[in-house]
Amino acid sequence: MSEKNKLSLSVQYPDDRLASLITRPKIRRWVQAALLAPAELTIRFVDLDEGRSLNRDYREKDYATNVLTFAYNEGEESSDDEPTRADIILCTDVLEKEAQEQRKSVEEHTAHLIVHGVLHAQGYDHMDDEEATEMEGLETGILARLGISDPYADQQ
């Protein structure tokens, strides 16, 4: 993950409350740190209504969640010809609430959720304990290289 991979990044702020704090250069740095292969990604910050609607429509869960990843070529081998393609949706309301509850900065929590979403886009998951342990280990390592403390430390 240390070698930079080609990245096409779109950042959207339909909910612009974090636009001045969570800037495109920061997002690019966080995304790049988690990339294993070339990617075309959109990072979108939404409000509670849009977050809930997307989670309900696509996951049949009627509440807003912190991050949703829509991977469009999941299961396919990534290459220079076929980069990872995904939309990563962050719900500002949930993200801010969680950061406050977990006594973390909004910036560090956002970095964690973006790294988490990028790993999902590349096929990582946490459906069972083994997968969760692997994914959490990757997240912790990536965040450490970014100077961000272990997001799971207080949950152990």
C-alpha positions as CSV (number, residue, x, y, z in Angstrom):
1,M,0.0,0.0,0.0
2,S,3.0,2.3,0.2
3,E,3.4,2.6,-3.6
4,K,1.0,5.1,-5.0
5,N,-1.7,3.7,-7.4
6,K,-3.4,5.7,-10.1
7,L,-6.5,7.4,-8.7
8,S,-9.4,9.2,-10.3
9,L,-11.2,10.9,-7.4
10,S,-14.4,12.8,-7.3
11,V,-15.5,14.5,-4.1
12,Q,-19.1,15.7,-3.7
13,Y,-20.5,17.8,-0.8
14,P,-24.3,17.9,-1.2
15,D,-24.2,18.3,2.6
16,D,-21.4,20.9,2.8
17,R,-21.0,21.2,6.6
18,L,-17.6,19.4,6.5
19,A,-16.3,20.9,3.2
20,S,-13.9,23.3,4.8
21,L,-12.6,20.8,7.3
22,I,-12.5,17.6,5.2
23,T,-10.8,18.9,2.1
24,R,-10.1,17.2,-1.2
25,P,-6.3,17.0,-0.5
26,K,-6.9,15.3,2.8
27,I,-9.4,12.8,1.3
28,R,-7.0,12.0,-1.6
29,R,-4.2,11.3,1.0
30,W,-6.5,9.0,3.0
31,V,-7.8,7.2,-0.1
32,Q,-4.3,6.8,-1.6
33,A,-3.0,5.3,1.7
34,A,-5.6,2.5,1.4
35,L,-5.4,1.7,-2.3
36,L,-4.0,-1.6,-3.4
37,A,-4.6,-1.0,-7.1
38,P,-5.7,1.7,-9.4
39,A,-9.2,3.1,-8.7
40,E,-12.0,5.5,-9.8
41,L,-13.8,6.6,-6.7
42,T,-16.4,9.1,-5.7
43,I,-16.6,10.2,-2.1
44,R,-19.9,11.9,-1.3
45,F,-21.0,13.6,2.0
46,V,-24.7,13.4,2.6
47,D,-27.3,14.5,5.2
48,L,-29.4,12.2,7.4
49,D,-32.3,12.0,4.9
50,E,-30.1,11.0,2.0
51,G,-28.1,8.6,4.1
52,R,-31.2,6.9,5.4
53,S,-32.8,6.7,2.0
54,L,-29.7,5.1,0.4
55,N,-29.4,2.6,3.3
56,R,-33.1,1.7,3.1
57,D,-33.2,1.4,-0.7
58,Y,-30.0,-0.6,-1.2
59,R,-29.6,-2.5,2.1
60,E,-33.2,-2.6,3.3
61,K,-32.1,-1.0,6.6
62,D,-34.3,2.0,7.5
63,Y,-31.7,4.2,9.2
64,A,-28.7,6.3,8.2
65,T,-25.3,4.6,8.7
66,N,-21.9,6.2,8.9
67,V,-20.5,4.9,5.6
68,L,-21.9,3.0,2.6
69,T,-19.7,1.6,-0.1
70,F,-21.1,0.8,-3.6
71,A,-18.4,-1.3,-5.3
72,Y,-19.2,-1.7,-9.0
73,N,-16.7,-4.3,-10.1
74,E,-16.5,-6.3,-6.8
75,G,-15.0,-9.7,-7.3
76,E,-13.2,-8.7,-10.5
77,E,-9.4,-8.5,-10.6
78,S,-8.2,-4.9,-10.6
79,S,-5.6,-3.9,-13.2
80,D,-4.5,-0.8,-15.1
81,D,-7.3,-1.6,-17.6
82,E,-10.0,-2.2,-15.0
83,P,-9.5,-0.1,-11.9
84,T,-11.6,-0.5,-8.8
85,R,-14.8,1.6,-9.2
86,A,-16.9,2.6,-6.3
87,D,-19.0,5.3,-4.6
88,I,-18.3,5.8,-0.9
89,I,-21.1,7.7,0.9
90,L,-20.5,9.3,4.3
91,C,-23.4,10.6,6.3
92,T,-22.3,13.8,8.0
93,D,-24.8,13.6,10.8
94,V,-23.9,10.0,11.8
95,L,-20.2,10.7,11.4
96,E,-20.3,13.8,13.7
97,K,-22.4,12.0,16.3
98,E,-20.1,9.0,16.4
99,A,-16.9,11.2,16.6
100,Q,-18.4,13.0,19.6
101,E,-19.6,9.7,21.3
102,Q,-16.1,8.1,20.7
103,R,-14.3,11.3,21.8
104,K,-12.4,11.5,18.5
105,S,-11.9,14.4,16.2
106,V,-14.3,14.6,13.2
107,E,-11.2,14.6,10.9
108,E,-9.8,11.4,12.4
109,H,-13.1,9.6,12.4
110,T,-13.7,10.7,8.7
111,A,-10.2,9.4,7.8
112,H,-11.1,6.0,9.4
113,L,-14.4,5.7,7.6
114,I,-12.9,6.6,4.2
115,V,-10.1,4.0,4.7
116,H,-12.8,1.5,5.7
117,G,-14.9,2.4,2.6
118,V,-11.9,2.1,0.3
119,L,-11.0,-1.3,1.7
120,H,-14.7,-2.4,1.2
121,A,-14.4,-1.1,-2.4
122,Q,-11.4,-3.4,-2.9
123,G,-13.3,-6.5,-1.7
124,Y,-12.5,-6.5,2.0
125,D,-15.4,-7.3,4.4
126,H,-16.1,-8.0,8.1
127,M,-18.9,-10.5,7.9
128,D,-17.2,-13.0,10.2
129,D,-14.6,-12.7,12.9
130,E,-11.7,-13.7,10.7
131,E,-12.5,-11.2,8.1
132,A,-13.2,-8.5,10.7
133,T,-9.8,-9.1,12.3
134,E,-8.0,-8.9,9.0
135,M,-9.8,-5.7,7.9
136,E,-9.4,-4.0,11.3
137,G,-5.7,-4.8,11.2
138,L,-5.3,-3.3,7.8
139,E,-7.3,-0.2,8.9
140,T,-5.2,0.2,12.0
141,G,-1.9,-0.1,10.1
142,I,-3.0,2.4,7.4
143,L,-4.2,4.9,9.9
144,A,-1.0,4.5,12.0
145,R,1.0,5.5,8.9
146,L,-1.2,8.5,8.5
147,G,-0.5,9.5,12.2
148,I,-4.0,8.5,13.4
149,S,-4.5,6.4,16.5
150,D,-6.1,2.9,16.5
151,P,-9.8,3.5,16.1
152,Y,-10.6,0.1,17.7
153,A,-8.4,0.6,20.8
154,D,-11.2,1.6,23.1
155,Q,-13.5,-1.2,21.8
156,Q,-11.2,-4.1,22.8
